Amino acid sequence: MATLRSLAGLNNSQFSKIIKDQRSRQPKGQVKKVRSLLTTIEHYLFAWDKVDCCLLVKNLLDVDKWAEGKKNTDQKPSADRFLKITLTDAPVFEVENVQTNLDGSLIVLNGPQGVACVELPSNWPSLEAKQQGLSVKSARSVYIDQKLLLCNSRVRIQEVKFHPGSPTNSHLVVLTSDNCIRIYDVFNPSRPEKTIPVGPKVGNHSLHSSMTSGTTFSSCLDEAVSFDFGTPFEDTRSSGDQQKRDGVPIFLFPVYVLLTNGDVYTFSCSVQSNSSRAPKISVIGPLLMQPAALDNYGDDACSLLCLPVLPPVLVIANRTGNIHHAILLPRAATDDDDDSDQNANIADDLESLLSKASLTVTDVKPDSVLHVTETLELDGDILDGSESFSSDENVADNEGAIQLRRDPACSSRYFVVHDYGVHGVVVPLVDTLSELASKPDSDVDQDETKRVMLAETVVEFILCSRTKSSAAAPPQGIVVYPLPPTLLVLLDSADIQVISLSRLLKPAVRTVQTTNTTKVEKESFDTIIRRQLQRTHSQPKLSFPPGTELKVAEVVKLFSRSVQTLREEYIMKQDAVREALEKKSRLLELHLLQQFDELSLIQQSKEELTGVAHQLAEKYEDSMEKQRSLTERVERVLYEIQRRSPFMTDAEKQMGQQLRLLETKLHSLTQSLESLKRREQLYGANAIQQQDRSTTIGHLSEEQKTSVNEALVLQSADIAGLLRSLQQVKKKLAA
């Protein structure tokens, strides 16, 4: 079983030192803006080296081994090795974003002036583990549509992402400043496979923006700035019959595009089939946002994120630090003839819409509505939370003021990267919608829909990289390492901060709302303690650039805020929990003493009941003896009463008749027996005389012997029958 690893020694490793050395070699005066120069493939961390234009790779599994070996002097420290991947065609543009595809075979490098793709060698993990220290490997790199994206100064790249539905994990989706989304295959990078115009057309005044290094681009109010993918669904249109006959279903991915004026456009596309017979992609938008706002929720939108849930939840960020959460739902049916009723009912009420919305994967309808559920205002300066997140000057100097990053380890959490550091946002709405989606529509009631609306979003300032009075120091990349859940942040000073995600704020523990008809369950003591210990805000980790000097007033204010957070979020809550535990302990002691008293009473009652049980057992035995004696007496009395009764029953009469018949038979049998005895005497005398004669005369002849034997046999049979009859009569008389 794998053990959880600590990455605390990553900032002191040779990998981090190389990044810091390269950072010191960079020319000064560069525009400081939020970038994403970190990415991961499994347990390998990739960082972009701006000076040497190469990729640095670190095995995160070796960090804790090297740190432990360095602390233990008796043990030889493990090798602090890392890999350097050079490119065959290094990008000539400034790289601001680094990301990998799903299988980790490709890495895309992009900036405002170009896109390049790196094909990693298949044996790069083994090369990293071969030797100690630095090992170097070369990788093939190609430019994507070099003629349009690199050489055309009228077009700049807004955002680049790998298409999640690519069968070969090689399709790139590029959003450009001309409000077009182009889909490229990195193995055929010279021309796009699809070009999809989104939103209104961009004028020439926007296309001729300055593209020189170190100069920012002027923004247009209707310029597309960000996009993201939604949950895929199977294509049911007739044009996909050919693919379906081949046994390969086509899945469409919704794409949501954000414009600087806050408008959101959407369309669905797939890269599985590039046939000319494929249906034309229709762009829907701008989507109606409810409740309506005069400024359309800000005219300085800069980043978009789609959380993986149904219905889709879109996160829209503005440069001023406002973040809007919106659910994409179908428009409620209203009466078109009554405009006033339609406006009053802005039946785009979340509760009514959620109760009617289907939680299955479907395409976006033209009448869909973005219902804004909440708006978050991020703290700008850690020393003054009331200050605006970003001033007008900051916005001008830093076009990418805010970036939204998804947390791959938690679907309901995302990170906000900005000039002041990193915020973490947990949206319980995502988990609640996932629970509703797993239930049948018949089991989703109104109470559960209300519970969706009551879920409060948790916002936490995780890392602070600067104050308002200090120089800009935006993070240069963040990445989430899953084992254990850890946030790695590359700062502008090239330090790598390691933050454990298990210590972040969590949604508040809420009791289940029950109706009057349902049984109210008592809240457990553990739930009460967790709710009392629940933190509402925290003190961010401070990591200012080297050489930053704070004023005495700022230090005092920072110290006061830290002490206040410690007092309110830890000491006071722990004191309240201590009092609750002491109160609970006293109650339990009283209950224990009461239970001991009840136990002694139960023991006494047990002894008394045992004595009573013995007495009852003896009385029961005595009563059983008396019952038997009384039963015998009653039987004798009944017998005597029956015997002395002057009247005969039918059974007695029948028995009398049978006795009389037996008496008659006995009399006849007695007479027969007497006659037989007389015959026996007579035959006995004759036999004696014959015997005397035989002695004188001689032996009987054979005929005489035969006749005598026959006579004797007959007599013996008669005698035996008479004896049996006599015995039967005796038995009957005796009965």
C-alpha positions in Angstrom: 0.0 0.0 0.0 1.4 3.4 -1.0 2.0 5.8 1.7 1.2 9.5 1.6 4.2 11.6 0.6 5.3 15.0 1.7 6.5 17.6 -0.8 7.9 20.1 1.7 11.4 19.7 0.4 10.6 20.5 -3.2 11.5 24.2 -2.8 15.0 23.3 -1.6 15.7 20.7 -4.3 18.1 21.1 -7.2 15.1 21.3 -9.5 13.9 24.5 -7.7 17.4 26.0 -7.6 17.7 25.7 -11.3 14.4 27.5 -11.8 15.6 30.3 -9.4 18.9 30.6 -11.2 17.2 30.9 -14.5 14.8 33.5 -13.0 17.7 35.7 -12.0 19.0 35.6 -15.6 15.8 36.9 -17.1 15.9 40.5 -18.3 14.2 43.0 -16.0 11.3 45.2 -17.1 9.1 42.4 -18.4 5.4 42.7 -18.0 4.3 40.8 -14.9 1.1 38.8 -15.4 -0.5 35.6 -14.3 0.9 32.6 -16.2 0.6 28.8 -16.1 4.0 27.4 -16.5 3.5 24.3 -14.4 1.8 21.0 -15.3 2.0 17.4 -14.3 1.9 13.9 -15.9 1.2 11.3 -13.3 3.8 12.0 -10.5 6.1 14.1 -12.8 6.2 17.8 -12.5 6.9 19.9 -15.6 8.1 23.5 -15.6 8.9 25.8 -18.5 12.4 27.4 -18.5 12.0 30.8 -20.2 15.8 31.4 -20.5 16.9 28.1 -22.1 13.4 27.5 -23.7 13.2 24.0 -22.4 11.1 21.8 -20.1 12.4 20.8 -16.7 11.0 17.5 -15.2 11.0 16.5 -11.6 9.9 13.1 -10.1 7.8 14.1 -7.1 8.2 10.6 -5.6 11.9 11.4 -5.0 11.3 14.6 -3.1 10.5 13.2 0.3 13.2 10.5 0.0 15.8 13.2 -0.8 14.6 15.4 2.1 14.6 12.6 4.6 18.1 11.5 3.5 19.4 15.0 3.8 18.1 15.3 7.4 19.4 11.9 8.5 23.2 12.3 8.5 23.7 8.5 9.0 21.9 7.7 5.9 23.2 8.4 2.4 20.8 10.9 0.8 18.9 9.8 -2.3 19.7 11.3 -5.7 18.2 14.7 -6.3 17.8 14.1 -10.0 15.7 15.8 -12.7 15.4 15.8 -16.4 15.8 18.6 -19.0 14.0 18.3 -22.2 15.2 20.5 -25.0 13.2 21.2 -28.1 14.1 20.7 -31.7 12.3 23.9 -32.7 12.2 26.2 -29.6 9.3 28.7 -29.6 10.3 32.2 -30.5 7.2 33.7 -28.8 6.7 34.2 -25.1 5.2 31.1 -23.5 2.4 31.8 -21.0 0.7 28.5 -20.7 1.9 24.9 -20.5 -0.5 21.9 -20.5 -0.6 18.2 -21.4 -3.1 16.0 -23.1 -5.0 13.2 -21.5 -2.5 10.4 -22.0 0.6 12.5 -21.3 2.2 12.1 -24.7 2.0 15.8 -25.9 2.6 19.1 -24.3 1.3 22.4 -25.8 3.1 25.7 -25.3 1.2 28.8 -26.1 1.3 32.5 -25.7 -0.4 35.5 -27.3 1.7 35.3 -30.4 1.9 31.5 -31.1 1.3 27.9 -30.3 3.8 25.0 -30.3 3.4 21.4 -29.5 6.0 19.1 -28.0 5.9 15.4 -28.6 7.5 13.7 -25.6 9.8 10.7 -26.2 8.4 7.4 -25.1 11.4 6.7 -22.8 11.7 10.0 -21.0 10.7 8.5 -17.5 13.5 5.9 -17.7 16.0 8.6 -18.8 15.1 10.7 -15.8 15.9 7.8 -13.4 19.2 6.7 -15.0 21.7 9.0 -13.4 22.0 11.4 -10.6 21.6 15.1 -11.0 20.7 16.5 -14.4 20.0 14.4 -17.5 19.2 15.9 -20.9 16.9 14.6 -23.6 15.7 16.2 -26.9 12.0 16.2 -28.0 10.4 17.0 -31.3 8.4 20.3 -31.4 6.3 21.8 -34.1 4.4 25.1 -34.6 0.7 25.1 -35.0 -0.5 27.0 -38.1 2.6 29.1 -38.2 1.4 31.3 -41.0 -1.7 32.5 -39.1 -0.9 32.2 -35.4 2.8 33.2 -35.4 3.4 35.4 -38.4 0.1 37.3 -38.5 0.3 40.3 -36.2 -3.4 41.0 -36.6 -4.4 37.8 -34.7 -3.4 36.9 -31.2 -4.2 33.7 -29.2 -6.6 34.1 -26.3 -6.7 30.5 -25.0 -5.6 27.0 -26.1 -6.9 23.7 -24.8 -6.7 20.0 -25.8 -10.1 18.7 -27.0 -11.2 16.1 -24.4 -13.1 14.0 -27.1 -10.1 13.5 -29.4 -9.7 9.8 -30.3 -6.0 10.3 -30.7 -5.6 12.9 -27.9 -4.0 15.1 -30.5 -6.6 17.8 -31.3 -6.1 21.3 -30.1 -8.8 24.0 -29.8 -7.5 27.5 -30.2 -9.5 30.7 -29.5 -8.1 33.8 -31.3 -8.8 37.5 -31.1 -10.8 37.5 -34.3 -13.6 35.6 -32.4 -12.9 32.3 -34.1 -12.4 28.9 -32.6 -10.1 26.7 -34.7 -9.6 23.0 -34.2 -6.1 21.6 -35.2 -4.6 18.1 -35.3 -1.0 18.4 -34.1 0.0 15.7 -36.6 -1.3 18.0 -39.4 -0.6 21.4 -37.9 -0.5 23.6 -41.0 -4.2 24.2 -41.3 -7.3 23.9 -39.0 -9.8 21.0 -39.5 -12.6 23.3 -38.4 -13.1 27.0 -38.0 -16.1 28.2 -36.0 -16.9 31.9 -35.8 -18.2 32.9 -32.4 -19.9 36.2 -31.4 -20.0 39.4 -33.4 -17.2 40.2 -35.9 -14.2 42.0 -34.6 -13.4 45.4 -36.2 -10.1 46.4 -37.7 -9.4 48.7 -34.8 -9.1 45.6 -32.6 -7.1 43.6 -35.1 -4.4 46.2 -35.5 -3.5 46.1 -31.9 0.2 46.4 -31.1 1.9 43.0 -31.0 5.4 44.0 -30.0 7.1 42.3 -27.0 6.3 43.9 -23.7 3.3 45.7 -25.0 -0.2 44.6 -24.0 -3.1 44.3 -26.4 -6.0 46.7 -26.4 -9.3 44.9 -25.6 -12.5 45.1 -27.4 -15.8 45.0 -25.6 -17.1 42.2 -27.8 -13.9 40.2 -28.0 -13.8 36.5 -27.1 -11.4 35.9 -24.2 -12.0 32.4 -22.8 -13.8 29.1 -23.4 -14.3 25.8 -21.7 -15.8 22.4 -22.4 -19.0 20.9 -20.8 -20.2 17.4 -20.2 -20.4 15.4 -23.5 -23.5 13.7 -24.8 -24.2 11.3 -27.6 -25.1 12.7 -31.0 -28.6 11.6 -32.1 -28.7 13.5 -35.4 -29.2 11.5 -38.6 -25.9 12.5 -40.1 -24.1 10.2 -37.7 -25.8 7.0 -39.0 -22.6 6.0 -40.9 -20.5 6.1 -37.8 -23.2 4.4 -35.8 -23.4 1.6 -38.3 -19.7 1.1 -37.7 -20.4 0.6 -34.1 -18.7 3.9 -33.0 -21.1 6.4 -31.4 -20.3 10.1 -31.8 -20.1 12.2 -28.7 -20.6 16.0 -28.9 -18.9 18.3 -26.4 -20.6 21.6 -25.5 -18.2 24.6 -25.8 -18.9 27.7 -23.9 -17.2 31.0 -25.1 -17.0 34.1 -23.0 -16.7 37.6 -24.4 -15.2 40.6 -22.6 -18.7 42.3 -22.3 -19.9 39.2 -20.3 -21.9 37.5 -23.2 -21.7 33.8 -23.4 -22.0 31.8 -26.6 -22.2 28.1 -27.0 -22.0 25.3 -29.6 -21.5 21.6 -29.7 -18.8 19.9 -31.8 -17.0 16.6 -32.1 -13.6 15.6 -33.6 -14.5 12.0 -34.1 -15.9 12.6 -37.6 -14.6 15.2 -40.0 -16.8 14.1 -42.9 -18.1 16.8 -45.2 -21.6 15.4 -44.6 -21.4 16.3 -40.9 -24.1 18.8 -39.9 -23.2 22.4 -39.7 -22.2 23.7 -36.3 -24.7 26.2 -35.1 -23.6 28.8 -32.5 -26.1 29.8 -29.9 -25.9 33.1 -28.1 -25.6 35.3 -26.5 -27.3 33.4 -23.7 -29.8 35.3 -21.7 -28.6 36.0 -18.1 -31.1 36.2 -15.3 -31.7 38.1 -13.1 -31.1 41.0 -15.5 -28.3 43.5 -14.7 -27.7 46.9 -16.2 -24.0 46.2 -16.8 -24.6 42.6 -17.8 -22.6 41.6 -14.7 -19.6 43.6 -15.8 -18.0 44.6 -19.0 -14.5 43.3 -18.2 -14.9 39.5 -18.1 -11.6 37.7 -18.5 -12.0 33.9 -17.7 -14.6 31.2 -17.9 -14.8 27.8 -16.3 -17.5 25.0 -16.6 -17.8 22.8 -13.5 -18.5 19.1 -14.3 -22.1 18.8 -13.2 -25.6 18.7 -14.7 -27.1 21.1 -15.3 -23.9 22.9 -16.2 -22.5 25.5 -13.7 -20.5 28.2 -15.4 -18.0 30.4 -13.5 -17.4 33.8 -15.0 -14.6 36.0 -13.6 -14.1 39.7 -14.1 -10.8 41.7 -13.7 -12.3 43.6 -10.8 -12.4 40.5 -8.7 -16.1 39.6 -9.1 -16.9 36.0 -9.8 -20.4 34.9 -10.9 -21.8 31.4 -10.6 -24.5 30.7 -13.2 -26.6 27.6 -13.9 -27.5 26.8 -17.5 -31.3 26.0 -17.5 -34.1 26.0 -20.0 -36.3 29.1 -20.1 -39.6 28.7 -18.2 -42.8 28.8 -20.3 -44.4 32.2 -20.0 -47.2 34.0 -21.8 -45.7 36.0 -24.6 -48.8 38.3 -24.8 -48.4 39.5 -21.3 -45.0 41.3 -21.1 -45.5 42.7 -17.7 -46.3 39.3 -16.2 -43.2 37.9 -17.9 -41.0 40.5 -16.4 -42.5 40.2 -12.9 -42.3 36.4 -13.0 -38.7 36.4 -14.1 -39.7 32.8 -14.1 -36.2 32.1 -14.4 -36.4 31.6 -10.6 -33.8 29.0 -9.7 -36.2 26.9 -7.6 -38.9 26.7 -10.3 -36.4 26.1 -13.1 -34.5 23.4 -11.2 -37.8 21.5 -10.5 -38.5 21.5 -14.3 -35.0 21.0 -15.6 -33.8 17.7 -16.8 -30.7 16.4 -15.1 -29.7 14.3 -18.1 -27.1 15.1 -20.7 -28.7 17.0 -23.5 -27.7 19.7 -26.0 -28.1 23.4 -25.3 -31.3 24.8 -26.5 -31.5 28.3 -28.1 -33.9 29.4 -25.3 -31.6 28.4 -22.5 -31.0 30.8 -19.7 -27.9 31.4 -17.5 -29.4 31.9 -14.0 -26.8 33.7 -11.8 -27.1 32.2 -8.4 -24.4 34.2 -6.6 -21.6 36.7 -7.1 -18.4 36.5 -5.1 -16.2 39.5 -4.4 -12.6 38.5 -3.7 -10.4 40.3 -1.2 -7.9 42.5 -3.0 -5.3 43.6 -0.5 -4.8 41.4 2.5 -4.2 44.6 4.6 -7.5 46.2 3.5 -10.3 43.9 2.5 -12.5 46.8 1.6 -10.2 47.9 -1.3 -11.1 47.0 -4.8 -9.5 43.9 -6.1 -7.9 45.5 -9.1 -7.5 49.2 -9.9 -7.8 50.6 -13.4 -4.1 50.9 -13.6 -3.6 47.3 -12.7 -6.0 46.2 -15.4 -4.2 48.1 -18.0 -0.8 46.7 -17.0 -2.0 43.2 -16.6 -4.4 41.9 -19.2 -4.8 38.4 -17.7 -5.6 39.7 -14.2 -7.6 36.6 -13.2 -7.3 32.9 -14.3 -9.6 30.1 -13.2 -8.1 26.7 -12.7 -10.0 23.5 -12.1 -9.2 21.1 -9.3 -8.9 17.6 -10.8 -9.1 16.0 -7.3 -12.5 17.7 -6.4 -15.2 18.5 -8.9 -16.8 21.2 -6.6 -13.6 23.2 -6.1 -11.6 25.5 -8.3 -8.8 28.0 -7.8 -8.6 31.7 -8.7 -5.1 32.9 -9.7 -4.6 36.6 -9.7 -2.0 39.3 -9.1 -2.4 39.1 -5.3 -2.0 35.3 -5.1 -4.4 32.3 -5.1 -8.0 31.9 -3.8 -9.7 28.6 -3.3 -13.5 28.3 -3.9 -15.7 25.4 -3.0 -19.2 25.3 -4.6 -21.5 22.9 -2.6 -24.0 23.4 -5.4 -22.0 21.0 -7.6 -22.2 18.1 -5.1 -25.9 18.8 -4.5 -26.8 18.8 -8.2 -24.8 15.5 -8.6 -26.9 14.0 -5.8 -30.1 15.2 -7.6 -28.9 13.8 -10.9 -28.4 10.3 -9.4 -32.0 10.2 -8.3 -35.1 9.6 -10.5 -37.1 12.6 -11.4 -40.0 11.3 -9.2 -37.8 11.3 -6.1 -36.7 14.9 -6.5 -39.0 17.0 -4.3 -39.2 20.7 -3.7 -37.3 20.5 -0.4 -34.2 19.2 -2.1 -34.5 21.9 -4.7 -34.6 24.5 -1.9 -31.5 22.9 -0.3 -29.6 23.5 -3.6 -30.4 27.2 -3.2 -29.3 27.3 0.5 -25.8 25.9 -0.2 -23.2 28.6 0.6 -20.0 28.9 -1.4 -16.8 28.8 0.6 -14.0 31.3 -0.5 -10.6 31.2 1.1 -7.5 33.3 0.5 -4.9 30.5 0.2 -1.7 32.3 -0.8 -0.9 36.0 -0.7 2.0 37.0 -3.0 2.0 40.8 -2.5 0.3 43.8 -0.9 -1.2 46.8 -2.6 1.9 48.9 -1.8 4.4 46.3 -3.0 5.4 45.5 -6.5 3.4 43.1 -8.6 4.3 39.4 -8.1 1.6 37.3 -9.8 1.9 33.5 -9.6 3.5 31.8 -12.6 1.8 28.5 -12.4 -0.3 26.3 -10.1 -0.9 22.5 -10.2 -2.7 20.0 -8.0 -0.8 16.8 -7.0 -3.3 14.2 -5.9 -1.3 12.0 -3.4 -1.7 13.6 -0.9 -3.9 16.5 -2.3 -1.4 19.3 -2.5 -1.3 22.6 -4.3 2.0 23.5 -5.9 2.4 27.2 -6.7 5.3 28.7 -8.7 5.7 32.3 -7.6 7.2 35.2 -9.5 10.3 34.8 -7.4 10.7 31.2 -8.7 9.9 29.8 -5.2 7.6 26.7 -5.2 5.1 26.9 -2.4 3.6 23.6 -1.2 0.1 23.9 0.3 -1.9 21.0 1.7 -5.5 21.0 0.4 -6.8 19.0 3.4 -6.5 22.1 5.6 -8.6 24.3 3.5 -12.0 25.5 4.5 -14.9 23.2 3.9 -18.6 23.9 3.4 -20.5 24.5 6.6 -22.2 21.6 8.3 -25.9 22.0 7.9 -28.8 20.2 9.5 -31.3 18.5 7.2 -34.5 20.6 6.9 -37.5 18.5 7.7 -41.2 19.1 7.2 -43.9 18.9 9.9 -45.0 15.5 8.6 -41.6 13.9 8.9 -39.8 12.8 12.0 -37.2 15.3 13.2 -33.9 13.5 13.9 -31.8 14.7 16.8 -28.5 16.3 15.7 -25.5 14.3 16.8 -22.9 15.8 19.2 -20.1 15.3 16.7 -22.0 17.3 14.1 -22.5 20.1 16.7 -18.7 20.2 17.4 -17.8 20.2 13.8 -20.1 23.1 13.1 -18.7 25.0 16.1 -15.1 24.4 14.8 -16.0 25.3 11.2 -13.9 28.2 10.1 -15.4 31.1 8.1 -12.2 32.6 7.0 -8.5 32.0 7.4 -5.2 33.8 7.2 -3.5 33.2 3.8 0.1 32.0 3.5 2.4 35.0 2.9 5.1 34.7 0.3 6.3 38.1 -0.7 9.1 38.6 -3.3 12.7 38.8 -1.9 13.5 42.4 -0.8 10.0 43.4 0.0 9.9 45.8 2.9 6.7 46.5 4.6 6.0 49.7 6.5 5.7 49.6 10.3 2.0 50.4 10.0 1.5 47.5 7.5 3.3 45.1 9.7 1.2 46.1 12.7 -1.9 45.8 10.6 -0.9 42.4 9.3 0.0 41.3 12.8 -3.4 42.6 14.1 -5.3 40.7 11.4 -3.4 37.5 12.1 -4.1 37.8 15.9 -7.7 38.6 15.2 -8.0 35.6 12.9 -6.3 33.4 15.5 -8.6 34.7 18.2 -11.9 34.5 16.3 -11.3 31.3 14.2 -9.3 29.2 16.6 -9.1 30.4 20.3 -12.7 31.5 20.7 -14.1 28.6 18.8 -11.9 26.1 20.7 -13.0 27.8 24.0 -16.6 27.4 23.0 -15.9 23.7 22.1 -14.1 23.2 25.4 -17.1 24.6 27.3 -19.4 22.4 25.2 -17.2 19.4 26.0 -17.0 20.2 29.7 -20.8 20.6 29.8 -21.3 17.4 27.9 -18.8 15.7 30.3 -20.7 16.9 33.4 -24.0 15.7 31.9 -22.5 12.4 31.1 -21.1 12.1 34.7 -24.5 12.9 36.1 -26.1 10.4 33.7 -23.5 7.8 34.8 -24.2 8.4 38.5 -27.9 8.2 37.8 -27.4 4.9 35.9 -25.3 3.5 38.8 -28.2 4.3 41.2 -30.7 2.8 38.8 -28.4 -0.2 38.5 -28.4 -0.7 42.3 -32.1 -0.4 42.4 -32.4 -3.0 39.6 -30.1 -5.3 41.6 -32.3 -5.0 44.7 -35.4 -5.5 42.6 -33.7 -8.6 41.0 -33.0 -10.1 44.5 -36.6 -9.5 45.6 -38.0 -10.9 42.5 -35.8 -14.0 42.8 -37.1 -14.6 46.4 -40.7 -14.1 45.2 -40.0 -16.5 42.3 -38.8 -19.2 44.8 -41.9 -18.8 46.9 -44.2 -18.9 43.9 -42.4 -22.1 42.7 -43.1 -23.8 46.1 -46.7 -22.6 46.1 -47.0 -23.9 42.6 -45.8 -27.4 43.6 -48.1 -27.5 46.6 -51.0 -26.4 44.5 -50.2 -29.1 41.9 -50.2 -31.8 44.6 -53.5 -30.6 46.0 -54.9 -30.6 42.4 -53.9 -34.2 41.9 -55.5 -35.3 45.2 -58.6 -33.4 44.5 -58.8 -34.9 41.0 -58.6 -38.4 42.4 -61.3 -37.7 45.0 -63.6 -36.3 42.4 -63.1 -39.4 40.2 -63.9 -41.7 43.1 -67.0 -39.7 44.0 -68.2 -39.7 40.4 -67.6 -43.4 40.2 -69.6 -44.1 43.4 -72.4 -41.8 42.3 -72.5 -43.6 38.9 -72.3 -47.0 40.5 -75.1 -46.3 43.0 -77.4 -44.7 40.5 -80.8 -46.7 40.3 -81.1 -46.0 36.6 -79.1 -47.9 33.9 -77.7 -46.2 31.0 -77.9 -47.5 27.4 -74.4 -48.8 27.6 -75.2 -50.7 30.8 -78.3 -52.1 29.3 -76.3 -53.4 26.3 -73.7 -54.9 28.5 -76.4 -56.7 30.5 -77.8 -58.2 27.4 -74.4 -59.4 26.4 -73.8 -60.9 29.8 -77.1 -62.8 29.6 -76.1 -64.2 26.2 -72.8 -65.2 27.6 -74.5 -66.9 30.6 -76.7 -68.9 28.2 -73.7 -69.9 26.2 -71.8 -70.8 29.3 -74.7 -73.0 30.5 -74.7 -74.9 27.2 -71.0 -75.3 27.2 -71.1 -76.6 30.8 -73.6 -79.3 29.7 -71.5 -80.2 26.7 -68.4 -80.5 29.0 -70.3 -82.8 31.4 -71.4 -85.0 28.5 -67.8 -85.1 27.2 -66.6 -86.2 30.6 -69.1 -89.0 30.8 -68.1 -90.1 27.4 -64.5 -90.0 28.4 -65.2 -92.2 31.4 -67.2 -94.6 29.2 -64.5 -94.7 26.6 -61.8 -95.1 29.3 -63.6 -98.2 30.7 -63.9 -99.7 27.3 -60.3 -99.0 26.6 -59.2 -100.9 29.8 -61.3 -103.8 28.8 -59.9 -103.9 25.3 -56.4 -103.6 26.7 -57.1 -106.6 28.9 -58.3 -108.4 25.9 -55.4 -107.4 23.9 -53.1 -108.9 26.4 -54.9 -112.1 26.1 -55.9 -112.0 22.5 -53.1 -110.1 21.0 -52.5 -106.8 19.1 -55.1 -104.9 17.1 -55.2 -105.0 13.5 -54.2 -102.1 11.3 -57.8 -101.1 10.5 -58.7 -101.0 14.2 -55.7 -98.8 15.0 -56.7 -96.4 12.3 -60.3 -96.1 13.4 -59.2 -95.6 17.1 -56.8 -92.9 16.1 -59.4 -91.1 14.1 -61.8 -91.2 17.0 -59.2 -89.9 19.4 -58.3 -87.0 17.1 -61.9 -86.0 16.8 -62.4 -86.1 20.6 -59.2 -84.1 21.2 -60.4 -81.4 18.8 -63.7 -81.2 20.5 -62.1 -81.0 23.9 -59.7 -78.2 22.7 -62.6 -76.2 21.3 -64.6 -76.6 24.6 -61.6 -75.4 26.6 -61.1 -72.3 24.5 -64.8 -71.4 24.8 -64.6 -71.9 28.5 -61.6 -69.6 28.8 -63.3 -66.9 26.8 -66.4 -67.1 29.0 -64.2 -66.7 32.1 -62.5 -63.7 30.7 -65.8 -62.0 29.9 -67.2 -62.8 33.3 -64.0 -61.5 34.9 -64.3 -58.2 32.9 
